[in-house]
């Protein structure tokens, strides 16, 4: 490292340096997965010593937990902002799906890979940007718009959240462009919810007829 580069590095505030360390850890996770990650590899990626990283994080697991929190907050915040202007269920699904796939396109499968690590997910404290909070939000709208009972609306919403995750993994294979994957994902989610509503209405009508007889 040159003297000018070292001088520039020392000017970083603790908060900025901490974020840069997390950025480099995120790049490694997105590129190579969690298994190859270590304080040494992060140090090499960031061009700093391992001992300096320990000034900010006591161990690797703590760092990954902080990284997962940060990435979840970024994703949920972008989805919440996208959903603010949606006035229909279709608009909501499209907005949230777009925000998610845009995040995956730019950031990769960081969240999914971190959540797959028990040592990280076990330490993770739910926040206002958690998956459950997002499911609750969409469930309320699905329940009202589709006229579904609460338990059925939540189950359908919770299960449908798996579709964008699969779409994100497919997107990263670069077999289809982002806009086509987004359209396909939205169609699948809306189609499943519409079909569920139709099926529920048919079963409800049949039940009422049986009771009338």
C-alpha positions as CSV (number, residue, x, y, z in Angstrom):
1,X,0.0,0.0,0.0
2,X,1.3,3.4,-0.9
3,X,1.8,6.2,1.7
4,X,-0.9,8.3,0.1
5,X,-3.3,5.3,0.2
6,X,-2.5,4.6,3.8
7,X,-3.0,8.3,4.6
8,X,-6.4,8.3,2.9
9,X,-7.4,5.2,4.8
10,X,-6.7,6.8,8.2
11,X,-9.1,9.6,7.3
12,X,-12.1,7.3,7.4
13,X,-14.5,7.6,10.3
14,X,-15.1,4.5,12.4
15,X,-18.6,4.2,11.0
16,X,-17.4,4.5,7.4
17,X,-14.6,2.0,7.9
18,X,-17.0,-0.5,9.5
19,X,-19.4,-0.2,6.6
20,X,-16.5,-0.8,4.1
21,X,-15.5,-3.9,6.0
22,X,-19.1,-5.1,5.7
23,X,-19.2,-4.2,2.0
24,X,-16.1,-6.4,1.4
25,X,-17.6,-9.3,3.4
26,X,-20.8,-8.9,1.3
27,X,-18.9,-9.1,-1.9
28,X,-17.2,-12.3,-0.9
29,X,-20.5,-13.9,0.3
30,X,-22.2,-13.0,-3.0
31,X,-19.3,-14.2,-5.1
32,X,-18.0,-17.3,-3.3
33,X,-20.5,-18.1,-0.5
34,X,-20.1,-18.1,3.3
35,X,-17.8,-21.2,3.5
36,X,-14.7,-19.4,2.1
37,X,-15.2,-16.3,4.3
38,X,-12.7,-15.5,7.1
39,X,-11.2,-12.5,8.8
40,X,-8.1,-13.1,6.7
41,X,-10.0,-13.2,3.4
42,X,-11.9,-10.0,4.3
43,X,-8.7,-8.3,5.2
44,X,-7.1,-9.2,1.9
45,X,-10.2,-8.0,0.0
46,X,-10.3,-4.7,1.9
47,X,-6.5,-4.2,1.9
48,X,-6.4,-4.0,5.7
49,X,-5.0,-6.2,8.5
50,X,-7.0,-8.9,10.3
51,X,-6.3,-7.2,13.6
52,X,-8.0,-4.0,12.4
53,X,-11.2,-5.9,11.6
54,X,-11.3,-7.3,15.2
55,X,-11.5,-3.7,16.4
56,X,-15.0,-3.6,14.9
57,X,-16.2,-7.2,15.2
58,X,-15.3,-9.6,17.9
59,X,-15.7,-12.7,15.6
60,X,-16.8,-13.7,12.2
61,X,-20.3,-14.8,13.3
62,X,-21.0,-11.5,14.9
63,X,-20.0,-9.7,11.7
64,X,-22.2,-11.9,9.5
65,X,-25.2,-11.3,11.9
66,X,-24.6,-7.5,11.5
67,X,-24.3,-7.9,7.7
68,X,-27.6,-9.9,7.6
69,X,-29.4,-7.2,9.6
70,X,-28.0,-4.5,7.3
71,X,-29.0,-6.3,4.1
72,X,-32.5,-7.2,5.4
73,X,-33.1,-3.6,6.3
74,X,-32.0,-2.4,2.9
75,X,-34.2,-4.8,1.1
76,X,-37.3,-4.3,3.3
77,X,-36.9,-0.6,3.2
78,X,-36.7,-0.6,-0.6
79,X,-39.8,-2.8,-0.8
80,X,-41.7,-0.7,1.6
81,X,-40.9,2.4,-0.3
82,X,-42.0,0.7,-3.6
83,X,-45.2,-0.5,-2.0
84,X,-46.2,3.0,-0.7
85,X,-47.7,4.1,-4.1
86,X,-49.5,0.8,-4.8
87,X,-53.3,1.0,-4.6
88,X,-54.2,-2.5,-5.8
89,X,-53.0,-6.0,-4.9
90,X,-51.5,-6.3,-8.4
91,X,-49.7,-3.0,-8.0
92,X,-48.3,-4.1,-4.7
93,X,-47.1,-7.5,-6.0
94,X,-45.4,-5.8,-9.0
95,X,-43.8,-3.1,-6.8
96,X,-42.5,-5.5,-4.2
97,X,-41.3,-8.0,-6.8
98,X,-39.5,-5.4,-8.7
99,X,-37.7,-4.1,-5.6
100,X,-36.7,-7.6,-4.6
101,X,-35.4,-8.7,-8.0
102,X,-33.6,-5.4,-8.5
103,X,-31.8,-6.0,-5.2
104,X,-30.8,-9.5,-6.2
105,X,-29.6,-8.3,-9.6
106,X,-27.4,-5.8,-7.9
107,X,-26.4,-7.6,-4.7
108,X,-26.7,-11.3,-5.4
109,X,-27.9,-14.0,-2.9
110,X,-26.3,-12.4,0.1
111,X,-29.4,-12.7,2.3
112,X,-30.3,-16.2,1.3
113,X,-26.7,-17.5,1.9
114,X,-26.5,-15.8,5.3
115,X,-29.9,-17.1,6.4
116,X,-28.8,-20.6,5.4
117,X,-26.1,-20.5,8.1
118,X,-27.5,-21.7,11.4
119,X,-24.9,-19.9,13.5
120,X,-25.9,-16.6,11.8
121,X,-29.7,-17.0,11.6
122,X,-29.8,-18.2,15.2
123,X,-28.2,-15.0,16.4
124,X,-30.3,-12.8,14.2
125,X,-32.9,-10.7,16.0
126,X,-36.1,-10.0,14.0
127,X,-36.5,-6.3,13.1
128,X,-39.2,-4.2,11.6
129,X,-37.8,-5.2,8.2
130,X,-38.1,-9.0,8.8
131,X,-39.8,-11.4,6.4
132,X,-42.6,-11.9,8.9
133,X,-43.4,-8.2,8.9
134,X,-43.5,-8.1,5.1
135,X,-45.7,-11.2,5.0
136,X,-48.1,-9.6,7.6
137,X,-48.3,-6.4,5.4
138,X,-49.2,-8.3,2.2
139,X,-51.5,-10.6,4.1
140,X,-53.7,-7.8,5.3
141,X,-54.1,-6.6,1.7
142,X,-54.7,-10.1,0.3
143,X,-57.3,-10.7,3.0
144,X,-59.2,-7.6,2.2
145,X,-59.0,-7.6,-1.6
146,X,-59.5,-11.3,-2.2
147,X,-62.0,-11.7,0.6
148,X,-60.1,-14.6,2.1
149,X,-60.1,-15.8,5.8
150,X,-57.0,-14.6,7.7
151,X,-55.4,-18.0,8.1
152,X,-55.8,-18.8,4.4
153,X,-54.6,-15.3,3.3
154,X,-51.5,-15.6,5.4
155,X,-50.6,-19.1,4.2
156,X,-51.0,-18.1,0.6
157,X,-48.9,-15.0,1.1
158,X,-46.2,-16.8,3.1
159,X,-45.9,-19.5,0.5
160,X,-45.9,-17.1,-2.4
161,X,-42.9,-15.3,-0.9
162,X,-40.9,-18.3,-2.0
163,X,-41.5,-17.5,-5.7
164,X,-39.4,-14.4,-5.9
165,X,-36.6,-16.2,-4.1
166,X,-36.6,-18.9,-6.7
167,X,-36.9,-16.2,-9.4
168,X,-33.9,-14.4,-8.0
169,X,-31.7,-17.5,-8.1
170,X,-32.8,-18.0,-11.7
171,X,-32.1,-14.4,-12.6
172,X,-28.5,-14.7,-11.6
173,X,-28.0,-17.5,-14.1
174,X,-28.6,-14.8,-16.7
175,X,-30.9,-16.9,-18.9
176,X,-33.6,-14.2,-19.1
177,X,-33.3,-10.5,-18.7
178,X,-34.5,-8.8,-15.5
179,X,-37.8,-7.4,-16.9
180,X,-38.8,-10.8,-18.2
181,X,-38.1,-12.6,-15.0
182,X,-40.0,-9.9,-13.1
183,X,-43.0,-10.2,-15.4
184,X,-43.0,-14.0,-15.1
185,X,-42.7,-13.9,-11.3
186,X,-45.5,-11.4,-11.0
187,X,-47.8,-13.4,-13.2
188,X,-47.1,-16.6,-11.2
189,X,-47.9,-14.9,-7.9
190,X,-51.0,-13.1,-9.1
191,X,-52.2,-16.2,-10.9
192,X,-51.9,-18.4,-7.8
193,X,-53.7,-15.9,-5.6
194,X,-56.5,-15.5,-8.2
195,X,-56.9,-19.2,-8.5
196,X,-57.0,-19.6,-4.7
197,X,-59.7,-17.0,-4.5
198,X,-61.8,-18.8,-7.1
199,X,-61.3,-22.2,-5.4
200,X,-62.2,-20.7,-2.0
201,X,-65.4,-19.1,-3.4
202,X,-66.5,-22.4,-5.0
203,X,-65.9,-24.3,-1.8
204,X,-67.7,-21.7,0.2
205,X,-70.7,-21.8,-2.1
206,X,-70.8,-25.6,-2.0
207,X,-70.7,-25.5,1.8
208,X,-73.6,-23.1,2.0
209,X,-75.7,-25.2,-0.4
210,X,-75.1,-28.3,1.8
211,X,-76.1,-26.4,4.8
212,X,-79.3,-25.2,3.1
213,X,-80.2,-28.7,2.0
